Amino acid sequence: MLANFEFPTRQVLWTLTFASQLILLVVLLGRDRARRYPWFTAGVVLYALRLMAEMLLVGRMAPLVLQTVFLTLGDLAVFVGLLVAVEVAHQAFTGAQRSLWIANTLGLLVVAGGVLFMWGPWPVWSKIAWGSIMGKLQLMQLFSQKGDTLVQLLTLGVGLMVVLFGRRFKAGWRSHTQMIAIGLTTVAIAWLTIQQTWQVIARTAHPQSQQEYEHLLGLGNGLMNTNKLVYIAALIWWIVWLWRDEPGVEKPQVAEPESTPTPNPEPTEPPVEK
């Protein structure tokens, strides 16, 4: 009788994501990329930590404590995501004029802030119990959700600028900075598209039966799995390109030890017969 090795899709995606993150961390540390991209490395570590918490803590802690842990990690991920966007922009546009930096930064913040203001529903502030624990958790959740959206919008803007104008500075084609930006931009596009699609479905769908409700939940899980697949593809993309050296970077040559020549013995004259 054959053993049953079937795994749910969620478990398979979790395993692939976590394994890819570990391989990427090995590449970042082993190839000395972490020193150049410390916040990008920190973001990968934080995401792996969140996956570990999901696997180890769900079902083993009180719901309120578990929610606090995940919201804290989510809020921390927002700060790290903002620093990753700044790091990529700094690595790509080193040497640009300060006025250009200020103009592009302000323009990007205005556009991203405007989109964020129009994006999705906002809570009714008068209904939030500011002094209670649940009110504080609501604020943490709001910061995590809206902050994550802002990070994705800023990442998308920075990534597009790196791809379009990076060659004029220090982010040419096949450079590590541009490869990181392309992966982050792809993840941001997928995340924003899926979030907007789900919001439209949630607003328009009105399930009338249990079957329709289960179909709606299955559609939401399918969208989440698609987002995870895009992130796995980005991890593989980063593993491949960060393992390789950038164009124009010469590999250090190992000096071969010089061999000391063996001195030739002087020819001896044959003895003279007396």
N, C-alpha and C positions, 0 to 999 in steps of 0.2 A: 504494500500500500504506500503510495507516494505521499510525502509530507506536504502540507499546504503552506506555501511560502508567499501567499498573497498579502500585500500591505496596502493600507489605505493611501490615497493620493497625498493626503496631508503629511503622512509620515515619510513618504518617499521624497517629497519636496523639502521637508525639514532636513532630512539626511543629506540630500544633494547640496542644499544651501550651506549647511554647517561645514561639510567636507570641503566645499569650494572656498569658504572663508579661511579655513585652516591652511589650505594650500597657498592662498593669496598671502596670508601672513608669513608663511615660510619664504615666499618669494620676496616680499617687502623687506624682511629682516636679513635673509641670506644674501640677497643681491644689493644690500645697502641702499634700498630705496626709502626706507622708513625715515632716515635722517633728513631726506629732502622733502618728504611729504608726511610730516608727523601727524597732522590733524586728519588726513585721509586714512592713515593707519589707525588712529584712535577711533575713527568712525567705524571701521571694519571690526575692531575689537568690541566696541559697544554693541554693534548689531549681533555679534556672536554671543555676547553676554545676555542679551535679551532673548535669544533663542534658547540658551541654556536655562534661563529662568523660566521660560515657558514650559520646557520639558520637565524640570525638576520641582517647580513650585505649584503648578496647577493641580488642584485636588489635594494638596498637602498643607495648605495654609487657609486661614480664615479669609472669606471673600473680601472683607474690608481691608485687611492687611495686604492681600495679594493685589488688589486694585491700587493701593498706595504705592507699592513697589513698581508696578508697571507704569503708572503715571509719572513717577519720579524718573524712571529710565527714559520715558518718552520725552519729558521736558529736557532732560540732559541731552538727548539726541538732537533736539532742536538747536541748542547752543553749538554742539559739535558740527552740525550740518552747516550752520552759518559760517563757522570758522573754516570749514572745508572749501566753501565757495570763495571766501577771501583768499585762502591759500592758493587755489588754482589760478585765480585772477592775478595774484602777486607773482607767481611763477611764470605766468604767460606774458605779462605786460611789464616786466622789469625794464626800466629805462624809459618808460613813457613819461611824458610831461605831467606835472602835477595838475595843471588845469584840465588836461584830458581825463585824468583819473577822477577828479571831482565832478566833472560834467557827466561822465558815464555812470558814476556811482549814484549821483542824485537822480539821473534819468531812470536808471534801473529800479531804484527804490520807489520812485513815484509810480511807475508802471505796475510793479509788483504789488505795491500797496493798494492801488486802485482796483486791480483784479481781485485781490484778497477781500476788499470791502464788499465787492459784488458777489463773491463766491459763497454759495451755500447759505443756510439760515444762521442767524445770530440769536443768542438767547435773550430772553426778556430780563434785563438787569434787575428790575424791581422784584422779580420772583426768586432771586438767588438769596439764600440765607447766608449772609456774609460771615456771621460769627460761628456757624456750626461746622462740624467736620465735613458733612456732605457738601456744604457750600464751598469749602476749600477744595474738595476733590473735584467739584464741578469746574472751578477756575483752573485747576491743574489740567483737567481734560480739555477745556477750551483752549488753553495755551498750547497743549500738545497738538491738537487738531489743526488750529489755525496757524501755529508756528510751523508745523510740518508742511502745510500748503505754501506758506511764504518761502520756506527753504527750497521747495521744489520749483517755485516760480523764479527765484533768484538763481538757482542752479541752471535752469533752462536758459535764462538770459546770459549768464556768464559763459555757459557752454557754447551758445551760438556765437558770441563775440570771439571766443577763442578759436572756433573753427573758421570763422570768416576773416579775422584780422590777426590771428596768432602768428602767421608766417612772417609778418612784418617785424615781429619782436623776437621772443625766445620760445615760441611754441609752434615750430614748423611741423610739417607732416612727419608722422612716425615718432615725434618726440613724446616722451612719457607724459608731459603735461597735457598735450592734445589728446592722447589716448585715454587718459583719465577723464578729461572733459567730455569726450564722446560717450563714454560709458555712463557718466552721470547724467548727461543730457537725455540719453535713451531711457534711462530709468525714470527721469522726471516726466518725460512725455507720456510714458506708459502709465505712471501713477496718476497724473492729472486727467488723462483721458478716461481711465477706469473710474476715478472718483466722480467725474462729471457724469459719466454714463449711469453709474449707480444712483446718483442724486435724481437724475431724470426718471429712472425707473421707479424709485421710491415715491416720487411725487405723483406719478401717473398711474401706478399700479394700485388696484383695489381688489385684493383677493376675496372671493365670495365663498370659498370652500377650503377645506384642509389641503386638498390636492393642489389647488392654485397657490396656496401659501407655501407648501413644500417646493413647488416649482420655482417660486420666487427666491426662496432660500438657496436652492441649487444653482440658480443663475448668479446669485451673489458670490457663492463659493467658487463658481467657475471664473468669475472676474478676478477674485483674489488669487486663485491659482495661476491665472495668466500673468498677473503682476509679479508673482514669485518666479515664474519661468523667465521673465525678462530680466529680473535681478540676477538669476543664476547665469544667464547668458552674458551679462555685464561682468560678473565675477570671472568667468572663463576668458573673456576679452582682456581683462586686466592681468590675469595670470600670464597669458601668452605675451602681451606687449611689455609688461614690466620685467619679465624674465630676460627679454632681449635688450641689448644695449642700443642706445640712441644712435642714429646715423652720425657719422663724423667723430664718434668717440673711439679712440684707439684702445685696444685691449692691452693691458700691461704685459710686456714680454718678460718672461723669466730668463734671466741671464744664465747661460750654460756655464758650468764650471770649466775653467781653463785646464786643459790637460798638460801636465809638465812633461816635456819631451825627455825621453830616456837618453842620457848621454851615451854616444857610441864609444866603445872602448878603443883606445889607440892601437893601431896594428903593431904588433911586436915583431922586431927584426929576428930573422932566424939566427941561431948561434953560429959564430964563425969558427970553422974547424982550424985548429992549430996544427 
